[in-house]
């Protein structure tokens, strides 16, 4: 199980939101590069960098993501607001992988061509779910697509890596959505990265038992309730 700390960016600062609500925000640092280096030194397998401003359509932190990619040697997974082919290609010029959600579900017919050009190993599909349905546009719009059906559909075109965030758990420290993770991990050939609700080491043990390929550490990491070293020891 890969251990993947999250760096969520808003106005150039490292923040965490509760359930994706920009009004419910905690700022942890104004130096994202320093934080990235800290997590790299602690033994992170990769770093999940999210541009919340781009996700919400209020700005861009792309240059900061680029700077992080230049300053650390572990893989960078860039997420947030990559909603056309040009933006996806641009971020892949310096990030190792791109996480797409809204674009994937709004432009399903274009995905095979993009995979052919960029390589499926470069793409992680964000399957953010609320009440069992996949949501897009910064979690503000439901696709009406059931979580499991959405994953199974995209597997058919060769995608196999999915970031599963349960919106109701994200930033809450309420514990992971084991039910959804268990169902998703049972899908043949699907690699599932767990995100949302991790509060302590027991939670990471629980998601590992589901069969996830990786776990995102967010608020619990920034609040000192868990460490990368601890999770690496059980991963």
C-alpha angles and dihedrals in degrees: 000000000000117000110222122180117204125229108194113194128207123161088349093301132111108248143161124217128201111238089342094296111146089201090060099060136146120196114215103172144357091210110071094172091056090050091049091053090048092055091045090053090049090059105262114170093216139338126246107212117191125193100209093178091058091045091054094040094243103112145314138271094181095124090054091051088050091050091051090051090052094048102048130054100210120089120280121214108198120204139171132072102003095144105152136044094253093055091047092050092046095054091046089060087077109008121075095223138008124218114215130180115146093042093048095053096040094045104033092146092058096053100086091055092047091049089052091053101040105025126252091246088068095057129080115183116220109220101186108181136198119181090349095305126107114248129200141180095062091320091298098111131051119220090202087230117133113240097239094042090051093053093046091050094053092046087064091067095048103268112133110161118084134178108212114200121176103210095206090059101041114118092354103100086222094131130265126295096254094174094059093040092051092051093046094047090055090064108105114250094003116131108204126199111199120224135171136048102025106154107162145355093281089062092055090050089051094051091046089056088056088064100249120167093217145000129221115220116203131141096010089057094049092045091052094243092123138016133216089233092056093050093045088055092061098032 
